[in-house]
């Protein structure tokens, strides 16, 4: 003998049904019918509550399952039955509306946060970052001081090893932004009066970057960026003098130290360098060092990716005026600053 307890009564999907006293008595009477030896095929029709439903008790020795079979009947989604004043029912439509508004607000907050915390690069084509750091005070002071000396000042090129630490300038062309011609000189020190055979790359080649006066091979002749370059370009080109060591035994002026990179044993310890700009520090690694003949066409040795960004350093070769040393540096990272 097994005992089955069948609790009948209408239990809607939302809310709880509380039977009255008469219904409870009828439930007790029907419950007594379920004390049976063979309940496998027992079917009870409950007509106490409206709407009625069918309760079927299928006895299974292995699983002891109870299966409730509800008839098909549409229920209004906002129907909630409760005789208990403390009971609270949330209607599905209102619940869905609440969730829709909630997640919509969360999405708008997330978008607002991202838009207001992104960094905008100083030049088009640069990769954006989420947050901005403050440029170290020492670098801010250096940049501001040099910019006050010459509005063409761009920044510094600095090798991590100390091999090179030089200022960079860039002319607009032979004429400045206000339309006046730059003051610049030929190699022998003659001032240029007719600029028709010259370009912006001639402005700083023999001039002091601070005073614009003739400087020859003195230390304050500038490293300068090709006047056609923009900081957003894939390849930035910097030019600087190489000064023969029999003229200057120190070998530390301008781009003279770059000739050490032609020897492989010097390359590894001088491989890393930086370009320090007003709001950026770009990091580079020396990728290739080679010579070119200026009287012949040449190709960069090896394969380069179209997505890579470069800094190319160009200087002369001691006592070999036809040749130039090329130091090709690949950009490996960039930090943006306020």
N, C-alpha and C positions, 0 to 999 in steps of 0.2 A: 504494500500500500504506500503510495506516495501522495503527498498533499500539495495541491496547486492553489495558489491564491490569485484570483482574478479581480483586479480593481477596475471596475467599469466607471464610465462617466465621460463626458465630453471634455477633452483637454485640447484647446486650440493651440496653434503654433506660438502665439504671443499671449502671455498672460496665464493665469492659473485658474482652473475651475474648482469651486468649492461646492460639493453636493449638499442639498438640504437633508433634513432628517428622514423624510419619506424615501428619498433616493438611497440613503445609507441602509435603511431597512431592506430595500429590495436588493441591494448589493450583497447583504449578508445572506439572504435567501439563495441567491444565485451562487454564492461562494460555496455553500454546503453541497451543491450539485457537483462540485469539482472534486470531491473526495471519492475518487473512483479507482478501480483496479486497472482499467484499460482506457486510458485517456487519449489514445492515439487519434481517434476519429471524433472526439468530442468537439462539437461546434456550438457556441452560445451566441444568440442574437440579443444584443443589448438595445432595448428601446426606451431606456430610462431618460436619457438626455438627447437633446436635439442639437445638431443633426446626429442620427444614429450611425454607428459604425460596427464593423464585423471584427470580432476577436476570435482568432483561431489558435488553439493550443495543439501543437504538434509535438508529440513525445519522441525524443531521440535518446536512446540509452547512452550514446557516446558523448553527445554535446549538450544535452539538456537545453535545447534552444526554445526561446519564446519569440514568436513572430507576430507582429501586429500588422494587419492589413487594413489600411485606411481607404475609404472610397474616394473617387475623384470628386473634388468639390472646390470651387474657387472661394478663396477667403480674401477679403480685402486686406491689403498690406498694412493698413493703418489701424486694423481692428485689434483691440486689447481688452480682454475681459478680466476684471478683478473686483472682488467685493471687499478686498482689504484696503483701507485708506492709505496704508503705509506702502502698498505696492506701487512701483513705478514702472512704467512701460515706455520704451523709446520706439517711436514709430520708424519703420525702415526708411521711408522717404526722407524724413527729417534727418535720420542718421546719415544717409548717403549725402544729403545736402551739406551737413556739418563736415563730413570727411572731405568732400570736394573743396569746400572753402578752406579747411585747415591745410590740406596739402598744397592748394594753390598759393596760400600765403607763404608757406615754407619755401616753395619754389621761387617766389619773387624775392624773398629775403636772401636766398642763396645767390641769385643773379646780381642783386644790388651789392652784396659783399664782394663778389668777384670783380665787378666793374670798378669798384672803388679801391681795390687793393692790387690792381695790376700795374705794372710798370710800362711806360711808353718809351721806347727807345729814342735816343736823340737823333737818329738817322733812319730813314725807311730801310726795310730789309733786315734789320737787326732782330734778334730773337727777344721776345718779351719775357719778363720774369714776374713773379708774384709780388715781391716786396723790394723796396729800395733801402740800401744802406746809406750811411753818412760817410762821405769821403773823408779819409784821415785828415786831421787839421794841418799836418805838415804839407801834404800834397795840395790842399786847398790854398794854403799860403803861397806855395811855390807857383802854382798856376796863376793866381791873381797877380803876383808881383811881375811875372814875365809877360802877362797879357797887358799890363799897364805900360810896359816898355815898348811893345809892338803889337798892334792889333792883329797881325798875321800869325801870331804865336798859336800853335795847335796843341802842343803837349811835349811829352818826353818819350824817348826810346831808351829803355834800360834793360841791359842784360842782367840776369840774376847773379851771374858771376862777377859783375862789375867791369866786364870787358869794354862796354860802351855805356855811357850815360850822357845823353845829349839832348838839347832842345830841338824842336821841329817847328819850322815855319812853312807857310805856303802863300805864294803871291797869287793875286787874282788873274794876272796876265801882266803885260807891261804897263797897264793903266790900273790905278787903284779904283775903289768903289766910287769915290767922289769925282772920277774923271781925270784926275791929274796923273802924270806919268811918274812912275817910280824913279827914284835916284839909284842908278846902278852903273857898273863899270865893266870894262873889258879886262882881260888878264893882265895887261901892262899898266892898268890903273887909269886909263882914259875914261872919262865919263861919257855915257851913251846919251846922245842928243836926238838921234833919229832912230826910233825903235822898230822900223819896218822889217829889219832882218833879224829881230830878236823875239823871244817868247818869254813867258812868265818864268821859265826854268833858268833864265839868265839873270834874273833879278838878284838872287842871293848867292850865286856861285862865287863871286869875288867880293861880296859886301858883308860888313859886320851886321848881324841881324838886329842888334840893338839900335845902332846909330844910322844904319844904311850907308855908312862911309866905306870907302875902299879898304879892304882888309887883307887881300892877297891870300896867303896860306896861314894867316894867323889863327889862333885858337878859336876866336869868336866868329869865324866864317861858319855859316849855319848848315845843318842838315836840313834839307828842304824836301817837301812832298811835291810830286809832279803837279803842276798848276791845273791840269785837266782832271785830277782826281777829286772825287767826293768821298767822304768818310763811309758812305754806304756801299762803295764799290767792292766788288769781289776781290780785287787785287789792288793794294795800295803800294805806290812806288816811292821810295826815299832815296835821295842822292846825297853823297857826301864825298869830300876829298880824301884821297890817299896821299900822304906826304912821305916822300922818300926818306928812309932812315939816315942816309948820308947827309940829308938836309936837316932833319930833326931826329936825333938818335933816340929820343924818348919813345917814339912810335905810338904815342897815346892820343894824338890829335885826330879829331873828327873820325872818319871811318878807317883810318890806318890800321887799327887792331884787327880788323876783319880778315886781314891776310893770314892770320894765325889759323883760321878755320879751314884753310886749304890743306892743312896737315891733319890727318884723321885723329892723331893722338890728342889734339887740342879740341876736337869737336864735342866730345861727350860732356866735358865740364862746362862748356859754353853754349849748350844747346837751347836753354830756355831764356825767353825775354818777354818784355811787356811793352805795350804802348799805353801811356797814361794820358788820357784826354780829360776834358772838363768834367764830364759826368760818367766816364767809363774807364775801365782798365781791361784792355784786351790782352789775352795771354797767347803766346806763340811758341812754337818749337821749330828749330832749324830742320828743314826737311832735305834740302839739297844745297850744295856749294859747288859752283862750276865757273869756268871761264868762257867768254864769248869773244869772237873777233868782230869788231864793229864794222868791218868792211864786207862781211858775209852774212847771209841769212842763217838763222840758228833756230833750233827747237829745244825746248826744255826737256832734259833727259828723263826717262821714266814716264809713268802714267799718273795723271792727276784726276781727281773726281770733280765733276762739274758743280757739285754742291759744296766743295771746300772753299775756304776763304784764306787769302794770303797777304803777307807783307813781304815785299821784295826790296832788298837793300842792294844798291848799285854803287860801286866805287872803281877807281882806276887800279892798274897794276904798276908796280914800281919799275920805271924805265921801260915800259912797254905801252906806249900811247895808243896802240891799236886795240888793246884788249881791255876788257872790263871783268871784274869779279862780280858774280851774282850770288847773293845769299837768299834763298827762297825759304820763307818761314810760313808754316801752316798754323792758322788760328785754332787753338784748342779750347778756348773758353772766354767768357766775357762777363764782367760784373758791372752792373749799373748802379749809379749813386745819385743821391739828391743834389 
